[in-house]
């Protein structure tokens, strides 16, 4: 799985873990957006037949609606971060998200719903990115058909 760390110069969510993606332009579909954003952010050019599915929309506390589109990039050789948007690119083995300690559900005083975290090495990825990774794990890898994530909270720092 390709994950990025957002550039520290971005106005929103600087430095946070993210899946490649971004805002839809006028007249775009989520599918066209993901293909454009993959090319812009990490230099991965894919054809429309690389799209293999969709996950549930996820509304963020900061006012965005994420529309996850799942693509298969094959064994792409090199990725190049766009420094305006991405500080680093990480190829994460899917086994990392199958760990016994994943997911982590954490209570916060600001919400009655648990924050969803996915461990990564000695660190963690927070929702909303973690929610999408978790749903991918549950549906695409484990074959569960009723795994919903919209109710999982994001950490307070992501609300802005």
Steps between C-alpha positions, in 0.01 A plus 500: 500500500630845414478759776641849509591756762344827400733793439560719804418809292137400433219703658296195601629190678869577447732212589220248547489151353280485191402286208569666164199706399349843502218729405284421198517760227189620315356222286720229651387169641667345806667253262650772279606691810695209648682432173591870465606533864717185488687648205527846660597394853720194451566474125296182457322501163226238475228423247130484597511118498725519810191596703374193685240636739372755749473525877246699701505879494644650819405850616779672690470743789688756291222506241620266227325191364750230408387268218751213508573338166713184511756455222756234421831648389681173447872490561568863423871568509545856615286764662591868516350728765369837390669718766213752491263233635701207634799492734557122467358186340475169684428152363338312786455121484137402554619268777574811709127567521421139597683526833327363808506843663305659211280690513538706815181665626567795726249700703522879498305747715388702195287221350286202601651303209842330512793629297624232260878459474699252293847411633790553263838395633531668841264778394140514383281642227184678612157519340393603245789328318498219758126447450547448127793263556298308758200465267730385218648240732161375614335491156777433248730278706273332756190487278261657751200657331358714780798701617401865533727776631303828488432482874869499595629830629811690401750632754436855611808634313338394170182700558652815352 
